[in-house]
Amino acid sequence: MTAPIPRDIPDLPAVPGMPALLPSAVPATAVVAPVRRPLAATYRLLVALTAAAAVSIDLLLGSPARVLSYFSIQSAILLALVSVLSAKRAWSARRPLPAALTGSTLLYVLIAGSVYHLLLADGATPFSMTGGTTAPTGWQSLASHVLHTALPIAAIVDWLFLTSPGRLHLRRAATWLLYPLAYLAFSFTRGELLLPGTPARYLYPFLDVDLHGYKSILGNALLLGLSFYALAVLLVALDHVRPNPLRHRTHHRAKTGFRLQPPVG
């Protein structure tokens, strides 16, 4: 038979050096009440409408299949979709979109703008598209300025003044380049499927295999890829050193929104 269990069991001595509770970091979202941000929502909705208007103008003036093949058009469509989702979350006081998505969108819009201004719109470069029949005019020119100048500036303003810093991570920088790499493969495939001599067989001069050959084009793509990666690293670095435009409002909500209420009755 087993011995009976005693009714009174003495307390065991405490083990020295073992804290009862380990300190843990509490995320800000756990202590700060979600707050609607109508200003951010309105701004992002306007950005989305502007991007959609510029894309619509290009679609009405050109071949839809060709227009939708441009990197700048695709990045503008992505910016419009992300801006609408971000506006909805800001209006309904929900958590922001993942930084991996918003950061990549910002990078792609900046790539479209920088490539246009540094290579395509500069008459001194061998890849200029400002002369001849390729130069945009009228409504096309307006849409081009919106796509390559206004939208990148609008995306930077959103990032600097309406988004909390420190959310971008360096490990994402290489992943963000998968889309430009896929676009390079798409450009080569599209060019091979179209007949030689087809207008705009290659949409960008620095990707024109007929003029420069695959060896030169791959060299251009490598240089551009390294530049895009450097831009992504720069965005991540700036995101971790820039001031927080939302800190004052978050601190004020933390002080005023979580006071202990006296018991009722």
C-alpha angles and dihedrals in degrees: 000000000000121000116258117260111251116242096223117050114187117237114261115240116256116258108242119237096023112113116217094226128020117222114251133189115249116211117236091240089064094059104028117074116235109257130195114246106201094170093056091043092051093047093049092047090053090050090051092049092048092051091047091050093052092048091047092053091053091047092052094048099043145029108297093218091052095042093051089053094067117102092222091054093049092048090049091052090050090049091051093051094045091046092053092050091046091049091052092051093047091049094048095043094244128146115279123259118274112284090230089065099042092043094052091048091052090049094051093049090049090048091053092049097044095047090050096049098038100040115010103037096039110093091202094065123084089235097056118143097185098097134069124006093329093072111103119238136185114349090000090058091050092051090047092054091048093049097045104030114016098043096049090049091047091050091050091049090052091049095047102041108021103036130072114243129236096048099108118086130203093228088068095057095082092044091055089062092065091085095052088047091051089048090054090054089047091052092052092046093048091050093051093049094052120076118255111266094031110142112256091006085157110032098208125045093225088059096046105123092183091062103035108018128233095283094058093040092053089049090052090048091051093051092046091048092053089049091050091050091050089051090051091050090048091053091051092048093048091047090060097048103037119101121260110250091192098050097094094048092045092050091049092051091048091055099042104032102054107046116141111254120220115250115269116242 
